[in-house]
Amino acid sequence: MLVMSKSKLRLIPSFFSFFAILKKLHYLCVSFWYTKSNIMEVVSTREFRNNMATYLSYISSGQELILKTRDKGSFVIRKVKEDDTLMSKEEFFAKIKESEKQIERGEYSVMKPDETLDEFLERVTNVQD
């Protein structure tokens, strides 16, 4: 902001322009950080449909993608990892029923009061170091 006085012309920084500069600097720093780290590309549903093969290749390389819709929100699409569990509803309930049968047969273990979780897991899985 320029202010005229009788003696000279002075430049007085505006309070708001200072924060505008900080905001731009923050944007540049965050943009740089995202560029250097794992960046997620944001695409519309139309863009995704039109270039599905390209985006599936992008995702299969280990990148994540944000699919943005107008009315249903945004979704993260990523490749399924080894530790992700893929199980149908039927398989899930079958495992629950089998577990209930094991309990009825007495095939279960109880953690001792003075036992740590690591000790309990080692005992029930018979893992030896």
Backbone atoms as SQL, in Angstrom:
CREATE TABLE atoms (id INTEGER PRIMARY KEY, chain TEXT, resi INTEGER, resn TEXT, atom TEXT, x REAL, y REAL, z REAL);
INSERT INTO atoms VALUES
  (1, 'A', 1, 'MET', 'N', 0.847, -1.163, 0.000),
  (2, 'A', 1, 'MET', 'CA', 0.000, 0.000, 0.000),
  (3, 'A', 1, 'MET', 'C', 0.898, 1.232, 0.000),
  (4, 'A', 2, 'LEU', 'N', 0.615, 2.131, -0.855),
  (5, 'A', 2, 'LEU', 'CA', 1.385, 3.373, -0.934),
  (6, 'A', 2, 'LEU', 'C', 0.658, 4.466, -0.169),
  (7, 'A', 3, 'VAL', 'N', 1.417, 5.190, 0.645),
  (8, 'A', 3, 'VAL', 'CA', 0.841, 6.291, 1.407),
  (9, 'A', 3, 'VAL', 'C', 1.645, 7.553, 1.076),
  (10, 'A', 4, 'MET', 'N', 0.945, 8.600, 0.748),
  (11, 'A', 4, 'MET', 'CA', 1.603, 9.868, 0.412),
  (12, 'A', 4, 'MET', 'C', 1.657, 10.744, 1.664),
  (13, 'A', 5, 'SER', 'N', 2.797, 11.258, 1.926),
  (14, 'A', 5, 'SER', 'CA', 2.919, 12.249, 2.994),
  (15, 'A', 5, 'SER', 'C', 3.542, 13.498, 2.380),
  (16, 'A', 6, 'LYS', 'N', 3.529, 14.589, 3.132),
  (17, 'A', 6, 'LYS', 'CA', 4.073, 15.835, 2.597),
  (18, 'A', 6, 'LYS', 'C', 5.571, 15.714, 2.352),
  (19, 'A', 7, 'SER', 'N', 6.241, 14.940, 3.204),
  (20, 'A', 7, 'SER', 'CA', 7.696, 14.885, 3.072),
  (21, 'A', 7, 'SER', 'C', 8.166, 13.863, 2.042),
  (22, 'A', 8, 'LYS', 'N', 7.561, 12.696, 2.015),
  (23, 'A', 8, 'LYS', 'CA', 8.028, 11.688, 1.066),
  (24, 'A', 8, 'LYS', 'C', 6.977, 10.608, 0.832),
  (25, 'A', 9, 'LEU', 'N', 7.244, 9.799, -0.140),
  (26, 'A', 9, 'LEU', 'CA', 6.387, 8.671, -0.480),
  (27, 'A', 9, 'LEU', 'C', 6.880, 7.459, 0.299),
  (28, 'A', 10, 'ARG', 'N', 6.007, 6.821, 1.077),
  (29, 'A', 10, 'ARG', 'CA', 6.412, 5.664, 1.883),
  (30, 'A', 10, 'ARG', 'C', 5.644, 4.424, 1.435),
  (31, 'A', 11, 'LEU', 'N', 6.301, 3.291, 1.559),
  (32, 'A', 11, 'LEU', 'CA', 5.669, 2.008, 1.271),
  (33, 'A', 11, 'LEU', 'C', 5.356, 1.340, 2.602),
  (34, 'A', 12, 'ILE', 'N', 4.072, 1.183, 2.908),
  (35, 'A', 12, 'ILE', 'CA', 3.660, 0.535, 4.155),
  (36, 'A', 12, 'ILE', 'C', 3.090, -0.833, 3.801),
  (37, 'A', 13, 'PRO', 'N', 3.725, -1.898, 4.301),
  (38, 'A', 13, 'PRO', 'CA', 3.201, -3.229, 3.985),
  (39, 'A', 13, 'PRO', 'C', 1.833, -3.431, 4.636),
  (40, 'A', 14, 'SER', 'N', 0.939, -3.902, 3.874),
  (41, 'A', 14, 'SER', 'CA', -0.396, -4.174, 4.386),
  (42, 'A', 14, 'SER', 'C', -0.391, -5.464, 5.176),
  (43, 'A', 15, 'PHE', 'N', -1.141, -5.493, 6.248),
  (44, 'A', 15, 'PHE', 'CA', -1.276, -6.686, 7.087),
  (45, 'A', 15, 'PHE', 'C', -1.775, -7.861, 6.263),
  (46, 'A', 16, 'PHE', 'N', -2.725, -7.588, 5.384),
  (47, 'A', 16, 'PHE', 'CA', -3.318, -8.659, 4.582),
  (48, 'A', 16, 'PHE', 'C', -2.386, -9.125, 3.469),
  (49, 'A', 17, 'SER', 'N', -1.606, -8.213, 2.900),
  (50, 'A', 17, 'SER', 'CA', -0.680, -8.633, 1.850),
  (51, 'A', 17, 'SER', 'C', 0.420, -9.520, 2.427),
  (52, 'A', 18, 'PHE', 'N', 0.802, -9.286, 3.687),
  (53, 'A', 18, 'PHE', 'CA', 1.784, -10.126, 4.357),
  (54, 'A', 18, 'PHE', 'C', 1.268, -11.565, 4.440),
  (55, 'A', 19, 'PHE', 'N', 0.015, -11.727, 4.834),
  (56, 'A', 19, 'PHE', 'CA', -0.555, -13.077, 4.929),
  (57, 'A', 19, 'PHE', 'C', -0.794, -13.692, 3.557),
  (58, 'A', 20, 'ALA', 'N', -1.053, -12.867, 2.571),
  (59, 'A', 20, 'ALA', 'CA', -1.191, -13.402, 1.217),
  (60, 'A', 20, 'ALA', 'C', 0.136, -13.980, 0.742),
  (61, 'A', 21, 'ILE', 'N', 1.231, -13.284, 1.077),
  (62, 'A', 21, 'ILE', 'CA', 2.562, -13.791, 0.720),
  (63, 'A', 21, 'ILE', 'C', 2.848, -15.088, 1.472),
  (64, 'A', 22, 'LEU', 'N', 2.524, -15.123, 2.766),
  (65, 'A', 22, 'LEU', 'CA', 2.723, -16.352, 3.545),
  (66, 'A', 22, 'LEU', 'C', 1.908, -17.513, 2.988),
  (67, 'A', 23, 'LYS', 'N', 0.684, -17.212, 2.572),
  (68, 'A', 23, 'LYS', 'CA', -0.175, -18.251, 2.004),
  (69, 'A', 23, 'LYS', 'C', 0.435, -18.815, 0.720),
  (70, 'A', 24, 'LYS', 'N', 0.957, -17.945, -0.137),
  (71, 'A', 24, 'LYS', 'CA', 1.594, -18.405, -1.373),
  (72, 'A', 24, 'LYS', 'C', 2.844, -19.217, -1.075),
  (73, 'A', 25, 'LEU', 'N', 3.628, -18.783, -0.093),
  (74, 'A', 25, 'LEU', 'CA', 4.832, -19.501, 0.300),
  (75, 'A', 25, 'LEU', 'C', 4.469, -20.882, 0.843),
  (76, 'A', 26, 'HIS', 'N', 3.439, -20.940, 1.675),
  (77, 'A', 26, 'HIS', 'CA', 2.962, -22.219, 2.218),
  (78, 'A', 26, 'HIS', 'C', 2.533, -23.143, 1.084),
  (79, 'A', 27, 'TYR', 'N', 1.806, -22.608, 0.118),
  (80, 'A', 27, 'TYR', 'CA', 1.358, -23.407, -1.027),
  (81, 'A', 27, 'TYR', 'C', 2.552, -23.977, -1.789),
  (82, 'A', 28, 'LEU', 'N', 3.566, -23.137, -2.017),
  (83, 'A', 28, 'LEU', 'CA', 4.756, -23.606, -2.734),
  (84, 'A', 28, 'LEU', 'C', 5.486, -24.689, -1.960),
  (85, 'A', 29, 'CYS', 'N', 5.609, -24.518, -0.634),
  (86, 'A', 29, 'CYS', 'CA', 6.292, -25.527, 0.196),
  (87, 'A', 29, 'CYS', 'C', 5.519, -26.840, 0.201),
  (88, 'A', 30, 'VAL', 'N', 4.202, -26.764, 0.369),
  (89, 'A', 30, 'VAL', 'CA', 3.383, -27.968, 0.384),
  (90, 'A', 30, 'VAL', 'C', 3.428, -28.642, -0.977),
  (91, 'A', 31, 'SER', 'N', 3.350, -27.874, -2.043),
  (92, 'A', 31, 'SER', 'CA', 3.420, -28.447, -3.382),
  (93, 'A', 31, 'SER', 'C', 4.746, -29.159, -3.602),
  (94, 'A', 32, 'PHE', 'N', 5.833, -28.533, -3.149),
  (95, 'A', 32, 'PHE', 'CA', 7.146, -29.150, -3.282),
  (96, 'A', 32, 'PHE', 'C', 7.209, -30.446, -2.486),
  (97, 'A', 33, 'TRP', 'N', 6.667, -30.430, -1.230),
  (98, 'A', 33, 'TRP', 'CA', 6.680, -31.622, -0.383),
  (99, 'A', 33, 'TRP', 'C', 5.894, -32.741, -1.036),
  (100, 'A', 34, 'TYR', 'N', 4.711, -32.457, -1.568),
  (101, 'A', 34, 'TYR', 'CA', 3.919, -33.486, -2.222),
  (102, 'A', 34, 'TYR', 'C', 4.613, -34.008, -3.480),
  (103, 'A', 35, 'THR', 'N', 5.326, -33.145, -4.176),
  (104, 'A', 35, 'THR', 'CA', 6.043, -33.578, -5.370),
  (105, 'A', 35, 'THR', 'C', 7.165, -34.542, -4.987),
  (106, 'A', 36, 'LYS', 'N', 7.836, -34.264, -3.872),
  (107, 'A', 36, 'LYS', 'CA', 8.943, -35.102, -3.437),
  (108, 'A', 36, 'LYS', 'C', 8.465, -36.369, -2.735),
  (109, 'A', 37, 'SER', 'N', 7.257, -36.377, -2.193),
  (110, 'A', 37, 'SER', 'CA', 6.742, -37.561, -1.521),
  (111, 'A', 37, 'SER', 'C', 5.696, -38.224, -2.411),
  (112, 'A', 38, 'ASN', 'N', 4.867, -39.017, -1.802),
  (113, 'A', 38, 'ASN', 'CA', 3.851, -39.745, -2.559),
  (114, 'A', 38, 'ASN', 'C', 2.694, -38.808, -2.896),
  (115, 'A', 39, 'ILE', 'N', 2.560, -38.486, -4.146),
  (116, 'A', 39, 'ILE', 'CA', 1.496, -37.574, -4.571),
  (117, 'A', 39, 'ILE', 'C', 0.320, -38.388, -5.083),
  (118, 'A', 40, 'MET', 'N', -0.863, -37.919, -4.800),
  (119, 'A', 40, 'MET', 'CA', -2.056, -38.566, -5.315),
  (120, 'A', 40, 'MET', 'C', -2.656, -37.663, -6.377),
  (121, 'A', 41, 'GLU', 'N', -2.874, -38.225, -7.528),
  (122, 'A', 41, 'GLU', 'CA', -3.476, -37.471, -8.612),
  (123, 'A', 41, 'GLU', 'C', -4.993, -37.455, -8.405),
  (124, 'A', 42, 'VAL', 'N', -5.611, -36.321, -8.656),
  (125, 'A', 42, 'VAL', 'CA', -7.056, -36.169, -8.518),
  (126, 'A', 42, 'VAL', 'C', -7.659, -36.110, -9.909),
  (127, 'A', 43, 'VAL', 'N', -8.629, -37.002, -10.176),
  (128, 'A', 43, 'VAL', 'CA', -9.291, -37.007, -11.485),
  (129, 'A', 43, 'VAL', 'C', -10.796, -37.094, -11.302),
  (130, 'A', 44, 'SER', 'N', -11.503, -36.599, -12.286),
  (131, 'A', 44, 'SER', 'CA', -12.962, -36.688, -12.278),
  (132, 'A', 44, 'SER', 'C', -13.375, -38.066, -12.780),
  (133, 'A', 45, 'THR', 'N', -14.627, -38.414, -12.540),
  (134, 'A', 45, 'THR', 'CA', -15.118, -39.709, -13.015),
  (135, 'A', 45, 'THR', 'C', -15.088, -39.772, -14.543),
  (136, 'A', 46, 'ARG', 'N', -15.394, -38.676, -15.189),
  (137, 'A', 46, 'ARG', 'CA', -15.365, -38.651, -16.654),
  (138, 'A', 46, 'ARG', 'C', -13.950, -38.881, -17.174),
  (139, 'A', 47, 'GLU', 'N', -12.975, -38.185, -16.583),
  (140, 'A', 47, 'GLU', 'CA', -11.569, -38.347, -16.972),
  (141, 'A', 47, 'GLU', 'C', -11.116, -39.786, -16.732),
  (142, 'A', 48, 'PHE', 'N', -11.536, -40.354, -15.596),
  (143, 'A', 48, 'PHE', 'CA', -11.165, -41.740, -15.277),
  (144, 'A', 48, 'PHE', 'C', -11.739, -42.714, -16.304),
  (145, 'A', 49, 'ARG', 'N', -13.026, -42.538, -16.624),
  (146, 'A', 49, 'ARG', 'CA', -13.666, -43.421, -17.623),
  (147, 'A', 49, 'ARG', 'C', -12.988, -43.316, -18.980),
  (148, 'A', 50, 'ASN', 'N', -12.679, -42.107, -19.402),
  (149, 'A', 50, 'ASN', 'CA', -12.090, -41.899, -20.723),
  (150, 'A', 50, 'ASN', 'C', -10.665, -42.428, -20.836),
  (151, 'A', 51, 'ASN', 'N', -9.940, -42.471, -19.732),
  (152, 'A', 51, 'ASN', 'CA', -8.538, -42.892, -19.754),
  (153, 'A', 51, 'ASN', 'C', -8.277, -43.999, -18.727),
  (154, 'A', 52, 'MET', 'N', -9.193, -44.923, -18.612),
  (155, 'A', 52, 'MET', 'CA', -9.123, -45.945, -17.578),
  (156, 'A', 52, 'MET', 'C', -7.832, -46.770, -17.652),
  (157, 'A', 53, 'ALA', 'N', -7.426, -47.182, -18.837),
  (158, 'A', 53, 'ALA', 'CA', -6.208, -47.998, -18.973),
  (159, 'A', 53, 'ALA', 'C', -4.988, -47.253, -18.452),
  (160, 'A', 54, 'THR', 'N', -4.902, -45.970, -18.751),
  (161, 'A', 54, 'THR', 'CA', -3.774, -45.153, -18.279),
  (162, 'A', 54, 'THR', 'C', -3.763, -45.075, -16.768),
  (163, 'A', 55, 'TYR', 'N', -4.929, -44.812, -16.173),
  (164, 'A', 55, 'TYR', 'CA', -5.000, -44.678, -14.726),
  (165, 'A', 55, 'TYR', 'C', -4.808, -46.014, -14.021),
  (166, 'A', 56, 'LEU', 'N', -5.268, -47.109, -14.608),
  (167, 'A', 56, 'LEU', 'CA', -5.039, -48.418, -13.999),
  (168, 'A', 56, 'LEU', 'C', -3.559, -48.778, -14.026),
  (169, 'A', 57, 'SER', 'N', -2.861, -48.391, -15.069),
  (170, 'A', 57, 'SER', 'CA', -1.409, -48.592, -15.114),
  (171, 'A', 57, 'SER', 'C', -0.724, -47.759, -14.034),
  (172, 'A', 58, 'TYR', 'N', -1.181, -46.536, -13.867),
  (173, 'A', 58, 'TYR', 'CA', -0.658, -45.632, -12.843),
  (174, 'A', 58, 'TYR', 'C', -0.847, -46.247, -11.457),
  (175, 'A', 59, 'ILE', 'N', -2.043, -46.785, -11.199),
  (176, 'A', 59, 'ILE', 'CA', -2.360, -47.389, -9.908),
  (177, 'A', 59, 'ILE', 'C', -1.568, -48.678, -9.707),
  (178, 'A', 60, 'SER', 'N', -1.447, -49.481, -10.761),
  (179, 'A', 60, 'SER', 'CA', -0.734, -50.754, -10.623),
  (180, 'A', 60, 'SER', 'C', 0.755, -50.556, -10.371),
  (181, 'A', 61, 'SER', 'N', 1.273, -49.368, -10.670),
  (182, 'A', 61, 'SER', 'CA', 2.685, -49.079, -10.381),
  (183, 'A', 61, 'SER', 'C', 2.899, -48.708, -8.917),
  (184, 'A', 62, 'GLY', 'N', 1.818, -48.725, -8.136),
  (185, 'A', 62, 'GLY', 'CA', 1.939, -48.444, -6.702),
  (186, 'A', 62, 'GLY', 'C', 1.463, -47.068, -6.294),
  (187, 'A', 63, 'GLN', 'N', 1.013, -46.265, -7.239),
  (188, 'A', 63, 'GLN', 'CA', 0.516, -44.922, -6.930),
  (189, 'A', 63, 'GLN', 'C', -0.943, -44.993, -6.500),
  (190, 'A', 64, 'GLU', 'N', -1.389, -43.963, -5.810),
  (191, 'A', 64, 'GLU', 'CA', -2.784, -43.860, -5.415),
  (192, 'A', 64, 'GLU', 'C', -3.452, -42.752, -6.220),
  (193, 'A', 65, 'LEU', 'N', -4.741, -42.892, -6.413),
  (194, 'A', 65, 'LEU', 'CA', -5.493, -41.960, -7.234),
  (195, 'A', 65, 'LEU', 'C', -6.731, -41.528, -6.456),
  (196, 'A', 66, 'ILE', 'N', -7.054, -40.252, -6.515),
  (197, 'A', 66, 'ILE', 'CA', -8.295, -39.767, -5.899),
  (198, 'A', 66, 'ILE', 'C', -9.298, -39.567, -7.019),
  (199, 'A', 67, 'LEU', 'N', -10.415, -40.275, -6.915),
  (200, 'A', 67, 'LEU', 'CA', -11.501, -40.159, -7.880),
  (201, 'A', 67, 'LEU', 'C', -12.540, -39.228, -7.269),
  (202, 'A', 68, 'LYS', 'N', -12.765, -38.097, -7.921),
  (203, 'A', 68, 'LYS', 'CA', -13.655, -37.073, -7.388),
  (204, 'A', 68, 'LYS', 'C', -14.960, -37.069, -8.165),
  (205, 'A', 69, 'THR', 'N', -16.073, -37.145, -7.432),
  (206, 'A', 69, 'THR', 'CA', -17.394, -37.093, -8.053),
  (207, 'A', 69, 'THR', 'C', -18.088, -35.810, -7.620),
  (208, 'A', 70, 'ARG', 'N', -19.108, -35.454, -8.359),
  (209, 'A', 70, 'ARG', 'CA', -19.850, -34.234, -8.009),
  (210, 'A', 70, 'ARG', 'C', -20.676, -34.405, -6.751),
  (211, 'A', 71, 'ASP', 'N', -21.400, -35.503, -6.659),
  (212, 'A', 71, 'ASP', 'CA', -22.380, -35.631, -5.578),
  (213, 'A', 71, 'ASP', 'C', -22.124, -36.773, -4.600),
  (214, 'A', 72, 'LYS', 'N', -21.183, -37.652, -4.878),
  (215, 'A', 72, 'LYS', 'CA', -20.957, -38.797, -3.990),
  (216, 'A', 72, 'LYS', 'C', -19.647, -38.690, -3.219),
  (217, 'A', 73, 'GLY', 'N', -18.950, -37.578, -3.329),
  (218, 'A', 73, 'GLY', 'CA', -17.702, -37.396, -2.596),
  (219, 'A', 73, 'GLY', 'C', -16.497, -37.843, -3.395),
  (220, 'A', 74, 'SER', 'N', -15.405, -38.070, -2.696),
  (221, 'A', 74, 'SER', 'CA', -14.156, -38.487, -3.327),
  (222, 'A', 74, 'SER', 'C', -13.744, -39.847, -2.790),
  (223, 'A', 75, 'PHE', 'N', -13.012, -40.591, -3.611),
  (224, 'A', 75, 'PHE', 'CA', -12.608, -41.945, -3.260),
  (225, 'A', 75, 'PHE', 'C', -11.136, -42.126, -3.586),
  (226, 'A', 76, 'VAL', 'N', -10.426, -42.862, -2.736),
  (227, 'A', 76, 'VAL', 'CA', -9.033, -43.193, -3.017),
  (228, 'A', 76, 'VAL', 'C', -9.020, -44.569, -3.665),
  (229, 'A', 77, 'ILE', 'N', -8.335, -44.666, -4.791),
  (230, 'A', 77, 'ILE', 'CA', -8.188, -45.944, -5.480),
  (231, 'A', 77, 'ILE', 'C', -6.718, -46.317, -5.399),
  (232, 'A', 78, 'ARG', 'N', -6.455, -47.535, -4.918),
  (233, 'A', 78, 'ARG', 'CA', -5.086, -48.014, -4.817),
  (234, 'A', 78, 'ARG', 'C', -5.045, -49.500, -5.090),
  (235, 'A', 79, 'LYS', 'N', -3.864, -49.989, -5.363),
  (236, 'A', 79, 'LYS', 'CA', -3.658, -51.409, -5.621),
  (237, 'A', 79, 'LYS', 'C', -3.828, -52.178, -4.312),
  (238, 'A', 80, 'VAL', 'N', -4.450, -53.354, -4.385),
  (239, 'A', 80, 'VAL', 'CA', -4.629, -54.186, -3.205),
  (240, 'A', 80, 'VAL', 'C', -3.268, -54.715, -2.787),
  (241, 'A', 81, 'LYS', 'N', -2.961, -54.603, -1.491),
  (242, 'A', 81, 'LYS', 'CA', -1.673, -55.046, -0.960),
  (243, 'A', 81, 'LYS', 'C', -1.819, -56.421, -0.313),
  (244, 'A', 82, 'GLU', 'N', -0.682, -57.049, -0.017),
  (245, 'A', 82, 'GLU', 'CA', -0.697, -58.389, 0.573),
  (246, 'A', 82, 'GLU', 'C', -1.439, -58.435, 1.892),
  (247, 'A', 83, 'ASP', 'N', -1.299, -57.383, 2.705),
  (248, 'A', 83, 'ASP', 'CA', -1.930, -57.404, 4.020),
  (249, 'A', 83, 'ASP', 'C', -3.415, -57.021, 3.994),
  (250, 'A', 84, 'ASP', 'N', -3.939, -56.677, 2.830),
  (251, 'A', 84, 'ASP', 'CA', -5.373, -56.430, 2.705),
  (252, 'A', 84, 'ASP', 'C', -6.093, -57.774, 2.682),
  (253, 'A', 85, 'THR', 'N', -7.201, -57.843, 3.355),
  (254, 'A', 85, 'THR', 'CA', -7.951, -59.090, 3.405),
  (255, 'A', 85, 'THR', 'C', -9.094, -59.030, 2.408),
  (256, 'A', 86, 'LEU', 'N', -9.086, -59.984, 1.506),
  (257, 'A', 86, 'LEU', 'CA', -10.187, -60.103, 0.567),
  (258, 'A', 86, 'LEU', 'C', -10.986, -61.347, 0.947),
  (259, 'A', 87, 'MET', 'N', -12.185, -61.122, 1.413),
  (260, 'A', 87, 'MET', 'CA', -13.015, -62.218, 1.867),
  (261, 'A', 87, 'MET', 'C', -14.472, -61.862, 1.574),
  (262, 'A', 88, 'SER', 'N', -15.197, -62.814, 1.035),
  (263, 'A', 88, 'SER', 'CA', -16.614, -62.560, 0.783),
  (264, 'A', 88, 'SER', 'C', -17.378, -62.628, 2.098),
  (265, 'A', 89, 'LYS', 'N', -18.583, -62.145, 2.078),
  (266, 'A', 89, 'LYS', 'CA', -19.434, -62.177, 3.261),
  (267, 'A', 89, 'LYS', 'C', -19.669, -63.621, 3.700),
  (268, 'A', 90, 'GLU', 'N', -19.861, -64.506, 2.729),
  (269, 'A', 90, 'GLU', 'CA', -20.096, -65.920, 3.033),
  (270, 'A', 90, 'GLU', 'C', -18.878, -66.547, 3.702),
  (271, 'A', 91, 'GLU', 'N', -17.672, -66.255, 3.163),
  (272, 'A', 91, 'GLU', 'CA', -16.443, -66.781, 3.773),
  (273, 'A', 91, 'GLU', 'C', -16.266, -66.262, 5.195),
  (274, 'A', 92, 'PHE', 'N', -16.565, -64.996, 5.407),
  (275, 'A', 92, 'PHE', 'CA', -16.437, -64.398, 6.728),
  (276, 'A', 92, 'PHE', 'C', -17.329, -65.116, 7.740),
  (277, 'A', 93, 'PHE', 'N', -18.613, -65.303, 7.393),
  (278, 'A', 93, 'PHE', 'CA', -19.532, -65.950, 8.329),
  (279, 'A', 93, 'PHE', 'C', -19.218, -67.437, 8.493),
  (280, 'A', 94, 'ALA', 'N', -18.666, -68.085, 7.473),
  (281, 'A', 94, 'ALA', 'CA', -18.241, -69.473, 7.601),
  (282, 'A', 94, 'ALA', 'C', -17.093, -69.581, 8.607),
  (283, 'A', 95, 'LYS', 'N', -16.174, -68.641, 8.585),
  (284, 'A', 95, 'LYS', 'CA', -15.071, -68.636, 9.554),
  (285, 'A', 95, 'LYS', 'C', -15.584, -68.391, 10.966),
  (286, 'A', 96, 'ILE', 'N', -16.561, -67.537, 11.108),
  (287, 'A', 96, 'ILE', 'CA', -17.154, -67.289, 12.431),
  (288, 'A', 96, 'ILE', 'C', -17.818, -68.566, 12.957),
  (289, 'A', 97, 'LYS', 'N', -18.573, -69.249, 12.112),
  (290, 'A', 97, 'LYS', 'CA', -19.239, -70.499, 12.529),
  (291, 'A', 97, 'LYS', 'C', -18.220, -71.556, 12.916),
  (292, 'A', 98, 'GLU', 'N', -17.133, -71.681, 12.142),
  (293, 'A', 98, 'GLU', 'CA', -16.082, -72.643, 12.465),
  (294, 'A', 98, 'GLU', 'C', -15.438, -72.304, 13.803),
  (295, 'A', 99, 'SER', 'N', -15.228, -71.018, 14.065),
  (296, 'A', 99, 'SER', 'CA', -14.661, -70.595, 15.350),
  (297, 'A', 99, 'SER', 'C', -15.598, -70.941, 16.500),
  (298, 'A', 100, 'GLU', 'N', -16.894, -70.765, 16.307),
  (299, 'A', 100, 'GLU', 'CA', -17.872, -71.128, 17.346),
  (300, 'A', 100, 'GLU', 'C', -17.833, -72.631, 17.628),
  (301, 'A', 101, 'LYS', 'N', -17.683, -73.436, 16.574),
  (302, 'A', 101, 'LYS', 'CA', -17.594, -74.896, 16.752),
  (303, 'A', 101, 'LYS', 'C', -16.322, -75.273, 17.508),
  (304, 'A', 102, 'GLN', 'N', -15.214, -74.593, 17.212),
  (305, 'A', 102, 'GLN', 'CA', -13.964, -74.855, 17.935),
  (306, 'A', 102, 'GLN', 'C', -14.120, -74.545, 19.418),
  (307, 'A', 103, 'ILE', 'N', -14.808, -73.475, 19.750),
  (308, 'A', 103, 'ILE', 'CA', -15.035, -73.124, 21.150),
  (309, 'A', 103, 'ILE', 'C', -15.889, -74.191, 21.824),
  (310, 'A', 104, 'GLU', 'N', -16.942, -74.672, 21.146),
  (311, 'A', 104, 'GLU', 'CA', -17.793, -75.731, 21.702),
  (312, 'A', 104, 'GLU', 'C', -16.998, -77.007, 21.961),
  (313, 'A', 105, 'ARG', 'N', -16.013, -77.311, 21.098),
  (314, 'A', 105, 'ARG', 'CA', -15.182, -78.507, 21.261),
  (315, 'A', 105, 'ARG', 'C', -14.060, -78.285, 22.275),
  (316, 'A', 106, 'GLY', 'N', -13.934, -77.080, 22.788),
  (317, 'A', 106, 'GLY', 'CA', -12.881, -76.785, 23.758),
  (318, 'A', 106, 'GLY', 'C', -11.534, -76.492, 23.128),
  (319, 'A', 107, 'GLU', 'N', -11.536, -76.190, 21.871),
  (320, 'A', 107, 'GLU', 'CA', -10.290, -75.910, 21.155),
  (321, 'A', 107, 'GLU', 'C', -10.010, -74.403, 21.168),
  (322, 'A', 108, 'TYR', 'N', -9.642, -73.909, 22.325),
  (323, 'A', 108, 'TYR', 'CA', -9.303, -72.493, 22.445),
  (324, 'A', 108, 'TYR', 'C', -8.285, -72.328, 23.566),
  (325, 'A', 109, 'SER', 'N', -7.663, -71.182, 23.611),
  (326, 'A', 109, 'SER', 'CA', -6.660, -70.877, 24.630),
  (327, 'A', 109, 'SER', 'C', -7.077, -69.630, 25.387),
  (328, 'A', 110, 'VAL', 'N', -6.725, -69.615, 26.670),
  (329, 'A', 110, 'VAL', 'CA', -7.020, -68.470, 27.521),
  (330, 'A', 110, 'VAL', 'C', -5.699, -67.859, 27.965),
  (331, 'A', 111, 'MET', 'N', -5.654, -66.557, 27.931),
  (332, 'A', 111, 'MET', 'CA', -4.446, -65.847, 28.345),
  (333, 'A', 111, 'MET', 'C', -4.350, -65.878, 29.863),
  (334, 'A', 112, 'LYS', 'N', -3.176, -66.229, 30.365),
  (335, 'A', 112, 'LYS', 'CA', -2.945, -66.285, 31.813),
  (336, 'A', 112, 'LYS', 'C', -2.847, -64.865, 32.370),
  (337, 'A', 113, 'PRO', 'N', -3.261, -64.652, 33.638),
  (338, 'A', 113, 'PRO', 'CA', -3.256, -63.290, 34.204),
  (339, 'A', 113, 'PRO', 'C', -1.890, -62.610, 34.206),
  (340, 'A', 114, 'ASP', 'N', -0.821, -63.352, 34.416),
  (341, 'A', 114, 'ASP', 'CA', 0.510, -62.745, 34.489),
  (342, 'A', 114, 'ASP', 'C', 1.268, -62.811, 33.161),
  (343, 'A', 115, 'GLU', 'N', 0.608, -63.215, 32.095),
  (344, 'A', 115, 'GLU', 'CA', 1.231, -63.421, 30.792),
  (345, 'A', 115, 'GLU', 'C', 1.104, -62.164, 29.933),
  (346, 'A', 116, 'THR', 'N', 2.177, -61.825, 29.242),
  (347, 'A', 116, 'THR', 'CA', 2.110, -60.705, 28.309),
  (348, 'A', 116, 'THR', 'C', 1.474, -61.188, 27.004),
  (349, 'A', 117, 'LEU', 'N', 1.079, -60.258, 26.183),
  (350, 'A', 117, 'LEU', 'CA', 0.473, -60.629, 24.907),
  (351, 'A', 117, 'LEU', 'C', 1.460, -61.385, 24.031),
  (352, 'A', 118, 'ASP', 'N', 2.712, -60.925, 24.002),
  (353, 'A', 118, 'ASP', 'CA', 3.734, -61.626, 23.208),
  (354, 'A', 118, 'ASP', 'C', 3.925, -63.060, 23.687),
  (355, 'A', 119, 'GLU', 'N', 3.959, -63.253, 25.001),
  (356, 'A', 119, 'GLU', 'CA', 4.114, -64.610, 25.559),
  (357, 'A', 119, 'GLU', 'C', 2.917, -65.480, 25.190),
  (358, 'A', 120, 'PHE', 'N', 1.723, -64.901, 25.281),
  (359, 'A', 120, 'PHE', 'CA', 0.513, -65.649, 24.932),
  (360, 'A', 120, 'PHE', 'C', 0.528, -66.073, 23.468),
  (361, 'A', 121, 'LEU', 'N', 0.835, -65.132, 22.590),
  (362, 'A', 121, 'LEU', 'CA', 0.858, -65.442, 21.152),
  (363, 'A', 121, 'LEU', 'C', 1.926, -66.477, 20.825),
  (364, 'A', 122, 'GLU', 'N', 3.070, -66.390, 21.496),
  (365, 'A', 122, 'GLU', 'CA', 4.127, -67.385, 21.275),
  (366, 'A', 122, 'GLU', 'C', 3.667, -68.763, 21.735),
  (367, 'A', 123, 'ARG', 'N', 2.979, -68.811, 22.869),
  (368, 'A', 123, 'ARG', 'CA', 2.504, -70.090, 23.406),
  (369, 'A', 123, 'ARG', 'C', 1.445, -70.727, 22.510),
  (370, 'A', 124, 'VAL', 'N', 0.482, -69.940, 22.015),
  (371, 'A', 124, 'VAL', 'CA', -0.612, -70.529, 21.248),
  (372, 'A', 124, 'VAL', 'C', -0.239, -70.837, 19.805),
  (373, 'A', 125, 'THR', 'N', 0.773, -70.157, 19.304),
  (374, 'A', 125, 'THR', 'CA', 1.185, -70.437, 17.925),
  (375, 'A', 125, 'THR', 'C', 2.401, -71.359, 17.873),
  (376, 'A', 126, 'ASN', 'N', 2.948, -71.702, 19.051),
  (377, 'A', 126, 'ASN', 'CA', 4.112, -72.588, 19.148),
  (378, 'A', 126, 'ASN', 'C', 5.296, -72.083, 18.337),
  (379, 'A', 127, 'VAL', 'N', 5.489, -70.763, 18.334),
  (380, 'A', 127, 'VAL', 'CA', 6.608, -70.150, 17.624),
  (381, 'A', 127, 'VAL', 'C', 7.792, -70.134, 18.556),
  (382, 'A', 128, 'GLN', 'N', 8.931, -70.618, 18.078),
  (383, 'A', 128, 'GLN', 'CA', 10.152, -70.595, 18.889),
  (384, 'A', 128, 'GLN', 'C', 11.215, -69.808, 18.146),
  (385, 'A', 129, 'ASP', 'N', 11.868, -68.886, 18.873),
  (386, 'A', 129, 'ASP', 'CA', 12.933, -68.073, 18.247),
  (387, 'A', 129, 'ASP', 'C', 14.232, -68.817, 18.150);
